[in-house]
Amino acid sequence: MSDTVSTLKLTHAGALKMLAAAVKKSEDMGVPQCIAIVDESANLLAFSRMDGAKVLSIETATAKARTAASSKGPTGKTPPHAENLMGLATGGRFTNLKGGLPVIVDGKCVGGIGVGSGTGDQDVEVANAALAAVKGAQTF
């Protein structure tokens, strides 16, 4: 058994590429957004609050990205009876708001993106545009 493993990693350059694609999609839609991108350990790699995006969406976009990366799945899918418990158990770092997607490449979760300030469906659309910018990333 080996003491180390090779892993895929979302780079800062990859996060910036995702951020640029998300900003472009948001501009095309006319919906200013807060966009957060984290690595596989839920550490922030890139963030933007576009002019006109809601200030409180800074927190929700970041929580969406962290939740998607740590759960390795889209946000907004937790049963309603569990979402408050999950929020309490994580000190408010978990959210069930739509707009968080994991960054999955070759079947491995390498990070997460969270988008907030539009409707949940608009947030997901922007997040998917960001995923499409990363070679081999799965969209949802």
N, CA, C and O atoms as CSV, one atom per row, in Angstrom:
chain,resi,resn,atom,element,x,y,z
A,1,MET,N,N,0.842,-1.182,0.000
A,1,MET,CA,C,0.000,0.000,0.000
A,1,MET,C,C,0.887,1.245,0.000
A,1,MET,O,O,1.879,1.317,0.725
A,2,SER,N,N,0.520,2.202,-0.808
A,2,SER,CA,C,1.289,3.434,-0.943
A,2,SER,C,C,0.936,4.432,0.155
A,2,SER,O,O,-0.183,4.439,0.667
A,3,ASP,N,N,1.889,5.261,0.502
A,3,ASP,CA,C,1.657,6.320,1.477
A,3,ASP,C,C,1.116,7.597,0.843
A,3,ASP,O,O,0.693,8.510,1.552
A,4,THR,N,N,1.126,7.668,-0.478
A,4,THR,CA,C,0.634,8.852,-1.176
A,4,THR,C,C,-0.198,8.435,-2.383
A,4,THR,O,O,-0.099,7.309,-2.870
A,5,VAL,N,N,-1.009,9.361,-2.846
A,5,VAL,CA,C,-1.805,9.129,-4.049
A,5,VAL,C,C,-1.728,10.363,-4.940
A,5,VAL,O,O,-1.562,11.483,-4.458
A,6,SER,N,N,-1.849,10.145,-6.221
A,6,SER,CA,C,-1.941,11.255,-7.160
A,6,SER,C,C,-3.405,11.640,-7.294
A,6,SER,O,O,-4.273,10.771,-7.386
A,7,THR,N,N,-3.680,12.932,-7.306
A,7,THR,CA,C,-5.061,13.383,-7.422
A,7,THR,C,C,-5.171,14.522,-8.424
A,7,THR,O,O,-4.218,15.257,-8.679
A,8,LEU,N,N,-6.366,14.639,-8.978
A,8,LEU,CA,C,-6.689,15.809,-9.794
A,8,LEU,C,C,-6.894,16.987,-8.858
A,8,LEU,O,O,-7.333,16.813,-7.721
A,9,LYS,N,N,-6.584,18.170,-9.326
A,9,LYS,CA,C,-6.727,19.356,-8.492
A,9,LYS,C,C,-7.247,20.510,-9.344
A,9,LYS,O,O,-6.767,20.737,-10.454
A,10,LEU,N,N,-8.215,21.224,-8.826
A,10,LEU,CA,C,-8.672,22.443,-9.481
A,10,LEU,C,C,-7.647,23.525,-9.165
A,10,LEU,O,O,-7.411,23.842,-7.999
A,11,THR,N,N,-7.046,24.084,-10.193
A,11,THR,CA,C,-6.021,25.108,-10.010
A,11,THR,C,C,-6.645,26.491,-9.917
A,11,THR,O,O,-7.819,26.691,-10.229
A,12,HIS,N,N,-5.838,27.423,-9.485
A,12,HIS,CA,C,-6.285,28.811,-9.450
A,12,HIS,C,C,-6.624,29.283,-10.864
A,12,HIS,O,O,-7.613,29.987,-11.071
A,13,ALA,N,N,-5.796,28.888,-11.833
A,13,ALA,CA,C,-6.071,29.255,-13.233
A,13,ALA,C,C,-7.403,28.674,-13.694
A,13,ALA,O,O,-8.162,29.349,-14.390
A,14,GLY,N,N,-7.694,27.443,-13.318
A,14,GLY,CA,C,-8.972,26.826,-13.666
A,14,GLY,C,C,-10.137,27.551,-13.013
A,14,GLY,O,O,-11.184,27.746,-13.631
A,15,ALA,N,N,-9.947,27.951,-11.751
A,15,ALA,CA,C,-10.991,28.695,-11.042
A,15,ALA,C,C,-11.242,30.046,-11.708
A,15,ALA,O,O,-12.388,30.479,-11.822
A,16,LEU,N,N,-10.182,30.709,-12.144
A,16,LEU,CA,C,-10.351,31.997,-12.824
A,16,LEU,C,C,-11.048,31.835,-14.170
A,16,LEU,O,O,-11.828,32.696,-14.577
A,17,LYS,N,N,-10.766,30.732,-14.859
A,17,LYS,CA,C,-11.446,30.449,-16.127
A,17,LYS,C,C,-12.945,30.244,-15.869
A,17,LYS,O,O,-13.784,30.744,-16.618
A,18,MET,N,N,-13.267,29.510,-14.812
A,18,MET,CA,C,-14.665,29.310,-14.441
A,18,MET,C,C,-15.329,30.633,-14.085
A,18,MET,O,O,-16.459,30.903,-14.494
A,19,LEU,N,N,-14.622,31.450,-13.322
A,19,LEU,CA,C,-15.161,32.737,-12.898
A,19,LEU,C,C,-15.466,33.629,-14.100
A,19,LEU,O,O,-16.519,34.265,-14.154
A,20,ALA,N,N,-14.553,33.674,-15.054
A,20,ALA,CA,C,-14.767,34.490,-16.257
A,20,ALA,C,C,-15.987,34.011,-17.036
A,20,ALA,O,O,-16.770,34.826,-17.523
A,21,ALA,N,N,-16.152,32.701,-17.158
A,21,ALA,CA,C,-17.306,32.157,-17.880
A,21,ALA,C,C,-18.610,32.464,-17.147
A,21,ALA,O,O,-19.625,32.761,-17.777
A,22,ALA,N,N,-18.583,32.393,-15.822
A,22,ALA,CA,C,-19.774,32.692,-15.030
A,22,ALA,C,C,-20.152,34.172,-15.149
A,22,ALA,O,O,-21.327,34.507,-15.303
A,23,VAL,N,N,-19.158,35.047,-15.077
A,23,VAL,CA,C,-19.421,36.483,-15.210
A,23,VAL,C,C,-20.010,36.783,-16.590
A,23,VAL,O,O,-20.968,37.547,-16.705
A,24,LYS,N,N,-19.441,36.186,-17.624
A,24,LYS,CA,C,-19.947,36.394,-18.994
A,24,LYS,C,C,-21.403,35.957,-19.108
A,24,LYS,O,O,-22.235,36.679,-19.656
A,25,LYS,N,N,-21.707,34.764,-18.584
A,25,LYS,CA,C,-23.084,34.256,-18.641
A,25,LYS,C,C,-24.023,35.188,-17.873
A,25,LYS,O,O,-25.123,35.484,-18.338
A,26,SER,N,N,-23.592,35.646,-16.709
A,26,SER,CA,C,-24.412,36.560,-15.904
A,26,SER,C,C,-24.679,37.865,-16.649
A,26,SER,O,O,-25.796,38.384,-16.635
A,27,GLU,N,N,-23.641,38.386,-17.299
A,27,GLU,CA,C,-23.804,39.612,-18.086
A,27,GLU,C,C,-24.764,39.391,-19.246
A,27,GLU,O,O,-25.621,40.233,-19.516
A,28,ASP,N,N,-24.622,38.250,-19.938
A,28,ASP,CA,C,-25.519,37.932,-21.054
A,28,ASP,C,C,-26.969,37.834,-20.600
A,28,ASP,O,O,-27.882,38.207,-21.335
A,29,MET,N,N,-27.179,37.328,-19.382
A,29,MET,CA,C,-28.524,37.185,-18.825
A,29,MET,C,C,-29.053,38.493,-18.240
A,29,MET,O,O,-30.257,38.640,-18.027
A,30,GLY,N,N,-28.149,39.444,-17.981
A,30,GLY,CA,C,-28.550,40.689,-17.347
A,30,GLY,C,C,-28.855,40.528,-15.871
A,30,GLY,O,O,-29.653,41.280,-15.312
A,31,VAL,N,N,-28.219,39.544,-15.232
A,31,VAL,CA,C,-28.454,39.250,-13.818
A,31,VAL,C,C,-27.105,39.279,-13.093
A,31,VAL,O,O,-26.362,38.299,-13.161
A,32,PRO,N,N,-26.767,40.371,-12.402
A,32,PRO,CA,C,-25.501,40.410,-11.685
A,32,PRO,C,C,-25.484,39.400,-10.544
A,32,PRO,O,O,-26.479,39.229,-9.840
A,33,GLN,N,N,-24.348,38.732,-10.367
A,33,GLN,CA,C,-24.261,37.611,-9.433
A,33,GLN,C,C,-23.047,37.718,-8.519
A,33,GLN,O,O,-22.077,38.410,-8.825
A,34,CYS,N,N,-23.122,37.029,-7.408
A,34,CYS,CA,C,-21.969,36.717,-6.576
A,34,CYS,C,C,-21.575,35.299,-6.955
A,34,CYS,O,O,-22.427,34.415,-7.041
A,35,ILE,N,N,-20.278,35.078,-7.184
A,35,ILE,CA,C,-19.794,33.789,-7.665
A,35,ILE,C,C,-18.608,33.378,-6.802
A,35,ILE,O,O,-17.629,34.116,-6.694
A,36,ALA,N,N,-18.696,32.201,-6.187
A,36,ALA,CA,C,-17.621,31.677,-5.344
A,36,ALA,C,C,-17.177,30.327,-5.884
A,36,ALA,O,O,-18.007,29.492,-6.247
A,37,ILE,N,N,-15.870,30.114,-5.938
A,37,ILE,CA,C,-15.317,28.840,-6.395
A,37,ILE,C,C,-14.336,28.358,-5.334
A,37,ILE,O,O,-13.435,29.086,-4.918
A,38,VAL,N,N,-14.535,27.102,-4.903
A,38,VAL,CA,C,-13.694,26.512,-3.863
A,38,VAL,C,C,-13.006,25.250,-4.383
A,38,VAL,O,O,-13.413,24.675,-5.392
A,39,ASP,N,N,-11.956,24.833,-3.675
A,39,ASP,CA,C,-11.280,23.589,-4.028
A,39,ASP,C,C,-11.994,22.410,-3.366
A,39,ASP,O,O,-13.053,22.581,-2.762
A,40,GLU,N,N,-11.413,21.220,-3.481
A,40,GLU,CA,C,-12.051,20.002,-2.957
A,40,GLU,C,C,-12.206,20.022,-1.444
A,40,GLU,O,O,-13.036,19.295,-0.899
A,41,SER,N,N,-11.423,20.840,-0.761
A,41,SER,CA,C,-11.515,20.957,0.700
A,41,SER,C,C,-12.367,22.145,1.126
A,41,SER,O,O,-12.398,22.493,2.307
A,42,ALA,N,N,-13.051,22.763,0.187
A,42,ALA,CA,C,-13.963,23.886,0.419
A,42,ALA,C,C,-13.242,25.181,0.775
A,42,ALA,O,O,-13.820,26.061,1.412
A,43,ASN,N,N,-11.977,25.300,0.362
A,43,ASN,CA,C,-11.230,26.541,0.552
A,43,ASN,C,C,-11.423,27.440,-0.664
A,43,ASN,O,O,-11.341,26.979,-1.803
A,44,LEU,N,N,-11.676,28.709,-0.423
A,44,LEU,CA,C,-11.961,29.658,-1.492
A,44,LEU,C,C,-10.766,29.833,-2.425
A,44,LEU,O,O,-9.651,30.108,-1.983
A,45,LEU,N,N,-11.021,29.667,-3.734
A,45,LEU,CA,C,-10.008,29.885,-4.773
A,45,LEU,C,C,-10.253,31.184,-5.543
A,45,LEU,O,O,-9.306,31.879,-5.912
A,46,ALA,N,N,-11.526,31.509,-5.785
A,46,ALA,CA,C,-11.861,32.698,-6.576
A,46,ALA,C,C,-13.255,33.176,-6.167
A,46,ALA,O,O,-14.126,32.387,-5.801
A,47,PHE,N,N,-13.432,34.494,-6.241
A,47,PHE,CA,C,-14.729,35.082,-5.873
A,47,PHE,C,C,-14.920,36.390,-6.625
A,47,PHE,O,O,-13.961,37.119,-6.876
A,48,SER,N,N,-16.175,36.683,-6.984
A,48,SER,CA,C,-16.515,37.983,-7.544
A,48,SER,C,C,-17.921,38.363,-7.123
A,48,SER,O,O,-18.841,37.546,-7.171
A,49,ARG,N,N,-18.076,39.607,-6.713
A,49,ARG,CA,C,-19.408,40.181,-6.534
A,49,ARG,C,C,-19.555,41.215,-7.633
A,49,ARG,O,O,-18.938,42.279,-7.592
A,50,MET,N,N,-20.383,40.887,-8.619
A,50,MET,CA,C,-20.596,41.786,-9.751
A,50,MET,C,C,-21.353,43.028,-9.289
A,50,MET,O,O,-22.120,42.982,-8.327
A,51,ASP,N,N,-21.125,44.137,-9.989
A,51,ASP,CA,C,-21.852,45.367,-9.683
A,51,ASP,C,C,-23.351,45.087,-9.723
A,51,ASP,O,O,-23.868,44.562,-10.709
A,52,GLY,N,N,-24.039,45.439,-8.648
A,52,GLY,CA,C,-25.483,45.253,-8.588
A,52,GLY,C,C,-25.930,43.956,-7.945
A,52,GLY,O,O,-27.121,43.779,-7.689
A,53,ALA,N,N,-25.002,43.039,-7.677
A,53,ALA,CA,C,-25.374,41.783,-7.014
A,53,ALA,C,C,-25.708,42.074,-5.548
A,53,ALA,O,O,-25.166,43.006,-4.953
A,54,LYS,N,N,-26.585,41.287,-4.986
A,54,LYS,CA,C,-27.022,41.475,-3.604
A,54,LYS,C,C,-25.872,41.198,-2.638
A,54,LYS,O,O,-25.147,40.214,-2.786
A,55,VAL,N,N,-25.714,42.072,-1.655
A,55,VAL,CA,C,-24.617,41.948,-0.699
A,55,VAL,C,C,-24.710,40.645,0.100
A,55,VAL,O,O,-23.693,39.984,0.312
A,56,LEU,N,N,-25.891,40.272,0.540
A,56,LEU,CA,C,-26.027,39.045,1.330
A,56,LEU,C,C,-25.746,37.789,0.510
A,56,LEU,O,O,-25.503,36.721,1.071
A,57,SER,N,N,-25.777,37.916,-0.812
A,57,SER,CA,C,-25.459,36.769,-1.658
A,57,SER,C,C,-23.974,36.415,-1.613
A,57,SER,O,O,-23.580,35.348,-2.083
A,58,ILE,N,N,-23.147,37.298,-1.054
A,58,ILE,CA,C,-21.743,36.947,-0.822
A,58,ILE,C,C,-21.688,35.698,0.051
A,58,ILE,O,O,-20.960,34.752,-0.248
A,59,GLU,N,N,-22.459,35.705,1.125
A,59,GLU,CA,C,-22.466,34.575,2.070
A,59,GLU,C,C,-23.121,33.339,1.471
A,59,GLU,O,O,-22.613,32.229,1.627
A,60,THR,N,N,-24.246,33.525,0.786
A,60,THR,CA,C,-24.952,32.352,0.274
A,60,THR,C,C,-24.187,31.699,-0.873
A,60,THR,O,O,-24.168,30.472,-0.972
A,61,ALA,N,N,-23.553,32.492,-1.744
A,61,ALA,CA,C,-22.775,31.909,-2.842
A,61,ALA,C,C,-21.615,31.081,-2.291
A,61,ALA,O,O,-21.336,29.988,-2.785
A,62,THR,N,N,-20.949,31.601,-1.278
A,62,THR,CA,C,-19.830,30.878,-0.673
A,62,THR,C,C,-20.318,29.604,0.004
A,62,THR,O,O,-19.685,28.555,-0.119
A,63,ALA,N,N,-21.438,29.685,0.719
A,63,ALA,CA,C,-22.001,28.495,1.369
A,63,ALA,C,C,-22.431,27.457,0.333
A,63,ALA,O,O,-22.255,26.259,0.554
A,64,LYS,N,N,-22.985,27.896,-0.780
A,64,LYS,CA,C,-23.385,26.963,-1.841
A,64,LYS,C,C,-22.171,26.236,-2.398
A,64,LYS,O,O,-22.217,25.022,-2.599
A,65,ALA,N,N,-21.084,26.961,-2.652
A,65,ALA,CA,C,-19.867,26.337,-3.188
A,65,ALA,C,C,-19.300,25.323,-2.195
A,65,ALA,O,O,-18.940,24.212,-2.584
A,66,ARG,N,N,-19.219,25.694,-0.936
A,66,ARG,CA,C,-18.679,24.786,0.088
A,66,ARG,C,C,-19.558,23.549,0.253
A,66,ARG,O,O,-19.055,22.433,0.380
A,67,THR,N,N,-20.860,23.754,0.250
A,67,THR,CA,C,-21.790,22.626,0.397
A,67,THR,C,C,-21.662,21.668,-0.786
A,67,THR,O,O,-21.622,20.453,-0.594
A,68,ALA,N,N,-21.598,22.203,-2.004
A,68,ALA,CA,C,-21.495,21.359,-3.202
A,68,ALA,C,C,-20.190,20.577,-3.209
A,68,ALA,O,O,-20.178,19.400,-3.570
A,69,ALA,N,N,-19.088,21.216,-2.814
A,69,ALA,CA,C,-17.794,20.523,-2.795
A,69,ALA,C,C,-17.769,19.445,-1.720
A,69,ALA,O,O,-17.298,18.336,-1.969
A,70,SER,N,N,-18.267,19.754,-0.535
A,70,SER,CA,C,-18.182,18.780,0.558
A,70,SER,C,C,-19.183,17.640,0.409
A,70,SER,O,O,-18.909,16.518,0.835
A,71,SER,N,N,-20.340,17.916,-0.192
A,71,SER,CA,C,-21.335,16.854,-0.384
A,71,SER,C,C,-21.166,16.140,-1.719
A,71,SER,O,O,-21.774,15.097,-1.958
A,72,LYS,N,N,-20.330,16.715,-2.590
A,72,LYS,CA,C,-20.072,16.177,-3.929
A,72,LYS,C,C,-21.345,16.086,-4.766
A,72,LYS,O,O,-21.490,15.198,-5.607
A,73,GLY,N,N,-22.271,17.026,-4.518
A,73,GLY,CA,C,-23.522,17.051,-5.256
A,73,GLY,C,C,-24.116,18.449,-5.303
A,73,GLY,O,O,-23.679,19.336,-4.569
A,74,PRO,N,N,-25.107,18.650,-6.159
A,74,PRO,CA,C,-25.762,19.957,-6.271
A,74,PRO,C,C,-26.514,20.323,-4.993
A,74,PRO,O,O,-27.040,19.451,-4.301
A,75,THR,N,N,-26.558,21.598,-4.693
A,75,THR,CA,C,-27.375,22.055,-3.572
A,75,THR,C,C,-28.833,22.114,-4.016
A,75,THR,O,O,-29.141,22.102,-5.208
A,76,GLY,N,N,-29.714,22.178,-3.032
A,76,GLY,CA,C,-31.140,22.266,-3.328
A,76,GLY,C,C,-31.823,20.913,-3.405
A,76,GLY,O,O,-32.996,20.836,-3.770
A,77,LYS,N,N,-31.114,19.847,-3.068
A,77,LYS,CA,C,-31.675,18.496,-3.185
A,77,LYS,C,C,-31.918,17.820,-1.826
A,77,LYS,O,O,-32.423,16.698,-1.777
A,78,THR,N,N,-31.562,18.494,-0.732
A,78,THR,CA,C,-31.748,17.924,0.597
A,78,THR,C,C,-33.224,17.980,0.973
A,78,THR,O,O,-33.872,19.003,0.756
A,79,PRO,N,N,-33.766,16.901,1.533
A,79,PRO,CA,C,-35.168,16.934,1.946
A,79,PRO,C,C,-35.415,18.060,2.966
A,79,PRO,O,O,-34.580,18.297,3.840
A,80,PRO,N,N,-36.546,18.744,2.855
A,80,PRO,CA,C,-36.818,19.889,3.734
A,80,PRO,C,C,-36.690,19.585,5.227
A,80,PRO,O,O,-36.272,20.449,5.997
A,81,HIS,N,N,-37.042,18.376,5.641
A,81,HIS,CA,C,-36.981,18.062,7.074
A,81,HIS,C,C,-35.539,18.002,7.597
A,81,HIS,O,O,-35.325,18.062,8.808
A,82,ALA,N,N,-34.560,17.885,6.712
A,82,ALA,CA,C,-33.167,17.773,7.138
A,82,ALA,C,C,-32.364,19.053,6.964
A,82,ALA,O,O,-31.289,19.180,7.551
A,83,GLU,N,N,-32.852,20.004,6.176
A,83,GLU,CA,C,-32.009,21.164,5.853
A,83,GLU,C,C,-31.688,22.019,7.064
A,83,GLU,O,O,-30.552,22.478,7.191
A,84,ASN,N,N,-32.642,22.256,7.965
A,84,ASN,CA,C,-32.345,23.051,9.162
A,84,ASN,C,C,-31.370,22.325,10.084
A,84,ASN,O,O,-30.483,22.948,10.668
A,85,LEU,N,N,-31.534,21.016,10.213
A,85,LEU,CA,C,-30.605,20.240,11.039
A,85,LEU,C,C,-29.186,20.298,10.486
A,85,LEU,O,O,-28.225,20.439,11.241
A,86,MET,N,N,-29.058,20.191,9.161
A,86,MET,CA,C,-27.736,20.256,8.535
A,86,MET,C,C,-27.120,21.640,8.737
A,86,MET,O,O,-25.921,21.758,8.986
A,87,GLY,N,N,-27.929,22.670,8.630
A,87,GLY,CA,C,-27.444,24.027,8.865
A,87,GLY,C,C,-26.949,24.214,10.284
A,87,GLY,O,O,-25.903,24.823,10.508
A,88,LEU,N,N,-27.695,23.692,11.240
A,88,LEU,CA,C,-27.281,23.786,12.646
A,88,LEU,C,C,-26.020,22.963,12.910
A,88,LEU,O,O,-25.108,23.417,13.601
A,89,ALA,N,N,-25.977,21.764,12.360
A,89,ALA,CA,C,-24.832,20.876,12.595
A,89,ALA,C,C,-23.534,21.422,12.016
A,89,ALA,O,O,-22.450,21.069,12.481
A,90,THR,N,N,-23.634,22.277,11.010
A,90,THR,CA,C,-22.429,22.812,10.363
A,90,THR,C,C,-22.184,24.277,10.714
A,90,THR,O,O,-21.385,24.949,10.061
A,91,GLY,N,N,-22.855,24.764,11.726
A,91,GLY,CA,C,-22.669,26.152,12.129
A,91,GLY,C,C,-23.090,27.142,11.057
A,91,GLY,O,O,-22.527,28.232,10.955
A,92,GLY,N,N,-24.079,26.765,10.258
A,92,GLY,CA,C,-24.590,27.640,9.206
A,92,GLY,C,C,-23.799,27.587,7.913
A,92,GLY,O,O,-24.080,28.357,6.994
A,93,ARG,N,N,-22.822,26.703,7.815
A,93,ARG,CA,C,-22.002,26.626,6.603
A,93,ARG,C,C,-22.672,25.798,5.505
A,93,ARG,O,O,-22.295,25.916,4.339
A,94,PHE,N,N,-23.646,24.971,5.847
A,94,PHE,CA,C,-24.406,24.179,4.882
A,94,PHE,C,C,-25.604,24.992,4.415
A,94,PHE,O,O,-26.241,25.682,5.211
A,95,THR,N,N,-25.909,24.912,3.127
A,95,THR,CA,C,-27.142,25.522,2.627
A,95,THR,C,C,-27.800,24.586,1.625
A,95,THR,O,O,-27.137,23.824,0.921
A,96,ASN,N,N,-29.109,24.666,1.585
A,96,ASN,CA,C,-29.875,23.879,0.622
A,96,ASN,C,C,-30.423,24.764,-0.499
A,96,ASN,O,O,-31.271,24.320,-1.273
A,97,LEU,N,N,-29.954,26.002,-0.594
A,97,LEU,CA,C,-30.394,26.888,-1.664
A,97,LEU,C,C,-29.824,26.407,-3.001
A,97,LEU,O,O,-28.668,25.989,-3.071
A,98,LYS,N,N,-30.626,26.466,-4.049
A,98,LYS,CA,C,-30.141,26.088,-5.381
A,98,LYS,C,C,-29.055,27.054,-5.840
A,98,LYS,O,O,-29.067,28.233,-5.487
A,99,GLY,N,N,-28.114,26.535,-6.633
A,99,GLY,CA,C,-27.062,27.381,-7.181
A,99,GLY,C,C,-25.666,26.935,-6.821
A,99,GLY,O,O,-24.692,27.600,-7.174
A,100,GLY,N,N,-25.551,25.816,-6.121
A,100,GLY,CA,C,-24.245,25.247,-5.811
A,100,GLY,C,C,-24.062,23.953,-6.576
A,100,GLY,O,O,-24.920,23.072,-6.521
A,101,LEU,N,N,-22.941,23.827,-7.296
A,101,LEU,CA,C,-22.651,22.615,-8.058
A,101,LEU,C,C,-21.236,22.143,-7.760
A,101,LEU,O,O,-20.324,22.958,-7.620
A,102,PRO,N,N,-21.049,20.822,-7.663
A,102,PRO,CA,C,-19.683,20.318,-7.506
A,102,PRO,C,C,-18.945,20.410,-8.838
A,102,PRO,O,O,-19.564,20.387,-9.902
A,103,VAL,N,N,-17.637,20.512,-8.775
A,103,VAL,CA,C,-16.812,20.452,-9.977
A,103,VAL,C,C,-16.296,19.019,-10.051
A,103,VAL,O,O,-15.386,18.632,-9.317
A,104,ILE,N,N,-16.896,18.237,-10.956
A,104,ILE,CA,C,-16.559,16.820,-11.108
A,104,ILE,C,C,-15.789,16.646,-12.408
A,104,ILE,O,O,-16.284,16.989,-13.482
A,105,VAL,N,N,-14.576,16.111,-12.309
A,105,VAL,CA,C,-13.736,15.828,-13.471
A,105,VAL,C,C,-13.266,14.388,-13.359
A,105,VAL,O,O,-12.712,13.987,-12.336
A,106,ASP,N,N,-13.487,13.611,-14.409
A,106,ASP,CA,C,-13.112,12.189,-14.420
A,106,ASP,C,C,-13.651,11.446,-13.194
A,106,ASP,O,O,-12.976,10.585,-12.629
A,107,GLY,N,N,-14.866,11.793,-12.799
A,107,GLY,CA,C,-15.512,11.124,-11.680
A,107,GLY,C,C,-15.045,11.567,-10.309
A,107,GLY,O,O,-15.506,11.020,-9.307
A,108,LYS,N,N,-14.155,12.529,-10.227
A,108,LYS,CA,C,-13.612,13.018,-8.946
A,108,LYS,C,C,-14.089,14.444,-8.684
A,108,LYS,O,O,-14.098,15.285,-9.583
A,109,CYS,N,N,-14.480,14.697,-7.453
A,109,CYS,CA,C,-14.863,16.053,-7.071
A,109,CYS,C,C,-13.591,16.842,-6.759
A,109,CYS,O,O,-12.850,16.508,-5.835
A,110,VAL,N,N,-13.351,17.892,-7.544
A,110,VAL,CA,C,-12.153,18.715,-7.365
A,110,VAL,C,C,-12.492,20.109,-6.818
A,110,VAL,O,O,-11.604,20.943,-6.648
A,111,GLY,N,N,-13.772,20.355,-6.546
A,111,GLY,CA,C,-14.165,21.644,-6.003
A,111,GLY,C,C,-15.653,21.872,-6.097
A,111,GLY,O,O,-16.431,20.943,-6.313
A,112,GLY,N,N,-16.038,23.123,-5.931
A,112,GLY,CA,C,-17.443,23.486,-6.022
A,112,GLY,C,C,-17.584,24.933,-6.444
A,112,GLY,O,O,-16.684,25.748,-6.241
A,113,ILE,N,N,-18.726,25.239,-7.034
A,113,ILE,CA,C,-19.052,26.619,-7.396
A,113,ILE,C,C,-20.403,26.958,-6.789
A,113,ILE,O,O,-21.327,26.145,-6.787
A,114,GLY,N,N,-20.495,28.175,-6.276
A,114,GLY,CA,C,-21.749,28.678,-5.756
A,114,GLY,C,C,-22.074,30.008,-6.398
A,114,GLY,O,O,-21.215,30.884,-6.502
A,115,VAL,N,N,-23.306,30.157,-6.827
A,115,VAL,CA,C,-23.746,31.389,-7.481
A,115,VAL,C,C,-25.000,31.865,-6.768
A,115,VAL,O,O,-25.893,31.071,-6.475
A,116,GLY,N,N,-25.066,33.160,-6.489
A,116,GLY,CA,C,-26.238,33.700,-5.816
A,116,GLY,C,C,-26.504,35.130,-6.190
A,116,GLY,O,O,-25.579,35.907,-6.426
A,117,SER,N,N,-27.745,35.472,-6.243
A,117,SER,CA,C,-28.278,36.813,-6.432
A,117,SER,C,C,-29.404,36.807,-7.452
A,117,SER,O,O,-30.153,37.778,-7.551
A,118,GLY,N,N,-29.534,35.726,-8.210
A,118,GLY,CA,C,-30.663,35.578,-9.126
A,118,GLY,C,C,-31.658,34.605,-8.517
A,118,GLY,O,O,-31.623,34.339,-7.315
A,119,THR,N,N,-32.540,34.076,-9.347
A,119,THR,CA,C,-33.401,32.985,-8.890
A,119,THR,C,C,-32.540,31.732,-8.800
A,119,THR,O,O,-31.433,31.704,-9.338
A,120,GLY,N,N,-33.028,30.710,-8.135
A,120,GLY,CA,C,-32.274,29.460,-8.050
A,120,GLY,C,C,-31.930,28.901,-9.420
A,120,GLY,O,O,-30.810,28.440,-9.640
A,121,ASP,N,N,-32.888,28.938,-10.345
A,121,ASP,CA,C,-32.640,28.415,-11.688
A,121,ASP,C,C,-31.607,29.258,-12.443
A,121,ASP,O,O,-30.791,28.714,-13.187
A,122,GLN,N,N,-31.639,30.574,-12.258
A,122,GLN,CA,C,-30.635,31.433,-12.887
A,122,GLN,C,C,-29.252,31.146,-12.314
A,122,GLN,O,O,-28.263,31.107,-13.046
A,123,ASP,N,N,-29.193,30.946,-11.012
A,123,ASP,CA,C,-27.919,30.639,-10.355
A,123,ASP,C,C,-27.328,29.342,-10.910
A,123,ASP,O,O,-26.130,29.275,-11.182
A,124,VAL,N,N,-28.157,28.320,-11.077
A,124,VAL,CA,C,-27.698,27.036,-11.624
A,124,VAL,C,C,-27.225,27.207,-13.067
A,124,VAL,O,O,-26.218,26.620,-13.463
A,125,GLU,N,N,-27.936,27.998,-13.845
A,125,GLU,CA,C,-27.554,28.229,-15.241
A,125,GLU,C,C,-26.164,28.867,-15.336
A,125,GLU,O,O,-25.356,28.483,-16.181
A,126,VAL,N,N,-25.898,29.831,-14.475
A,126,VAL,CA,C,-24.588,30.487,-14.450
A,126,VAL,C,C,-23.515,29.499,-13.981
A,126,VAL,O,O,-22.422,29.463,-14.546
A,127,ALA,N,N,-23.814,28.707,-12.964
A,127,ALA,CA,C,-22.850,27.723,-12.465
A,127,ALA,C,C,-22.511,26.696,-13.547
A,127,ALA,O,O,-21.353,26.305,-13.690
A,128,ASN,N,N,-23.504,26.265,-14.298
A,128,ASN,CA,C,-23.257,25.312,-15.384
A,128,ASN,C,C,-22.380,25.914,-16.477
A,128,ASN,O,O,-21.551,25.216,-17.061
A,129,ALA,N,N,-22.555,27.197,-16.756
A,129,ALA,CA,C,-21.698,27.861,-17.749
A,129,ALA,C,C,-20.248,27.855,-17.278
A,129,ALA,O,O,-19.331,27.686,-18.081
A,130,ALA,N,N,-20.044,28.038,-15.979
A,130,ALA,CA,C,-18.688,27.990,-15.436
A,130,ALA,C,C,-18.090,26.596,-15.552
A,130,ALA,O,O,-16.921,26.450,-15.909
A,131,LEU,N,N,-18.883,25.571,-15.254
A,131,LEU,CA,C,-18.401,24.197,-15.359
A,131,LEU,C,C,-18.013,23.860,-16.793
A,131,LEU,O,O,-17.027,23.161,-17.028
A,132,ALA,N,N,-18.782,24.354,-17.741
A,132,ALA,CA,C,-18.508,24.070,-19.155
A,132,ALA,C,C,-17.166,24.647,-19.603
A,132,ALA,O,O,-16.617,24.218,-20.618
A,133,ALA,N,N,-16.640,25.606,-18.863
A,133,ALA,CA,C,-15.365,26.245,-19.216
A,133,ALA,C,C,-14.154,25.405,-18.811
A,133,ALA,O,O,-13.040,25.664,-19.268
A,134,VAL,N,N,-14.363,24.405,-17.960
A,134,VAL,CA,C,-13.256,23.582,-17.460
A,134,VAL,C,C,-13.248,22.263,-18.225
A,134,VAL,O,O,-14.245,21.542,-18.257
A,135,LYS,N,N,-12.120,21.966,-18.832
A,135,LYS,CA,C,-11.987,20.763,-19.652
A,135,LYS,C,C,-12.353,19.514,-18.846
A,135,LYS,O,O,-11.771,19.235,-17.798
A,136,GLY,N,N,-13.330,18.775,-19.365
A,136,GLY,CA,C,-13.739,17.516,-18.768
A,136,GLY,C,C,-14.702,17.623,-17.611
A,136,GLY,O,O,-15.108,16.595,-17.067
A,137,ALA,N,N,-15.090,18.832,-17.205
A,137,ALA,CA,C,-16.002,18.981,-16.068
A,137,ALA,C,C,-17.407,18.580,-16.470
A,137,ALA,O,O,-17.861,18.872,-17.576
A,138,GLN,N,N,-18.083,17.913,-15.562
A,138,GLN,CA,C,-19.450,17.467,-15.755
A,138,GLN,C,C,-20.409,18.610,-15.421
A,138,GLN,O,O,-20.218,19.292,-14.414
A,139,THR,N,N,-21.426,18.830,-16.237
A,139,THR,CA,C,-22.454,19.819,-15.918
A,139,THR,C,C,-23.676,19.105,-15.381
A,139,THR,O,O,-23.830,17.895,-15.547
A,140,PHE,N,N,-24.547,19.873,-14.731
A,140,PHE,CA,C,-25.730,19.309,-14.076
A,140,PHE,C,C,-26.989,19.948,-14.599
A,140,PHE,O,O,-28.085,19.599,-14.162
